[in-house]
Amino acid sequence: MATDTITALGAGSGVDVKSLATSLVEAERAPAKAIIDKKITKSEAVVSGYSAVKYALSTLQAAFADLKDQTDFESISVNNSQSSAFSASTSSGATAGSHSVVVNSLAVAQRNTSAGFATTATKLNNGSAITLTLTGAGFPQVSNADQTISVTTDTPAGIVDAINKSGKGLSAHLVNTRDAAKPYQIVVTGKTGLANSFSLTATGVAGLDFGTNLQTAKNASLTVDGIAISSSSNQVQEAISGVTLNLLAPTATTTTTQTIDSVTSTVTTPVPATLDLTHDTSTAKTKIQALVTAYNDVNDFLKETLDSKSTLATYGGTLVGNSSIAHIKSQLREMMNPGATGNSSTPSGDIKAMRDIGLEIDSTGKMTVNSVKLDMALMFNFDATVTMLSGNQENQSTSDTGVAGIAGDSFKKITAMLATTGSLTVESNNASKRITDYQDRLAKLEERMTALLARYTKQFAAMDSIVGQTNALRTSLTATFDGMMATYTNK
């Protein structure tokens, strides 16, 4: 049975040469491996630190992004003195201001009805299809021309279903009038507005007629800031820029009596509703406070990565002595107080810098906010504050070299820091490459140690063989000498 060479070592010499060979190899491997492992650990910490810094910077970048566009501040609060008459909603085009609105009447749709039918399943054309002809300028597809609606089931219910599925802008439903003989009538309704008046006829079908008018189509009538407006819809857009008015009812009226030449008359006068649009400063304030929090969080984190005595788990002290991180810290401070004056690239009136809206950085590097000063700036210098922060830009490209206010300029700078060509990514990639190189060195070290163990094993095997032969020879000679002595001494 074959025996492993290293296992058999020591059989001739009595020395545990297997353990000796392994110990010699380990003594050579351990210090070299420890040095490489330490370098890998340090490089891994650097990569981890850079990743955390990039994440922290991305949160600050997001905070600047919320303030870099003019529309980021276009949140308008609506105050309506007659909300029962209309509601108002704003879009990005709305601006602060006060408006007068009078709703005289609402837009209504034409509504016609048919004659009565005995049941909803009464056959109206002996089971044959019916063609309805729709005439009206305000309906889709073929303007100012007749349109047809095909009815395959010639019953009142079938007609209602066909009209509702036709896509012609009409709706229909059945009404039960409780008439003893013919209780069911078809009511057809068009779209609101005078232009959507219609005529619906059924040629050649006795008793099928929609000529009874219940309601005539009319436009809404309103006055906005003294200007008369007629609308086919009760949803009136752009009567005020960026505002949609949803008309609900006529505005309130006041009634007075007057006597002229002994004739007394009653005069009804509409009471205009006041629609006030004001800047919603709470949204802007929340975004600015979020920027302050993000800045302080990033600044504190960078300090921890540079502090060799940091107790922060995982990332503390991972970038001690790193000049790039120290430079980023100074760049962030410069963003908040740019240039020699500390002013924005787009100052406006009395609002030239962060300090003018209550934001300042103390001696420890922490940013503080004076809420009273911020409230005053947003209340009385809102437009100037927007200009100082955003430069009144909108979706400016990060490659655009034009001024963009403190928020816009800072957003572009952080974007450059986080780019694939930025120092953070480049140095992180370099650290990752060093880890790969160190791991290659570890692999080569293991190859050398494996070869060294094989060499030691071979050498010790030879030595053990020689020692074994020597011991055997000694034993043989001893026995010979003992025999000779026994012969001479007769023992």
Secondary structure, DSSP 8 states (H G I E B T S, - for coil): ----HHHHTTTTT-S-HHHHHHHHHHHHHHHHHHHHHHHHHHHHHHHHHHHHHHHHHHHHHHHHHTTSSGGGG--EEEEETTTTTEEEEE-TT--SEEEEEEEEE--BEEEEE---BS-TT--SSTT--EEEEEE-TTSSSSTTS-EEEEESS-SHHHHHHHHHHS-SS-EEEEEE---SS--EEEEEEEEESGGG--EEEETT-TT----EEEE--B-EEEEETTEEEEESSSEEEEEETTEEEEE-S---EEEEEEEETTEEEEEEEE--EEEEEEE-HHHHHHHHHHHHHHHHHHHHHHHHHH-TT---TTTTTTTTT-HHHHHHHHHHHHHHS-TTT---SS-BTTB-SGGGGTEEE-TTS-EEE-HHHHHHHHHHSHHHHHHHHHTT-SS--TT--S--HHHHHHHHHHHHHHSTTSHHHHHHHHHHHHHHHHHHHHHHHHHHHHHHHHHHHHHHHHHHHHHHHHHHHHHHHHHHHHHHHHHHHT-
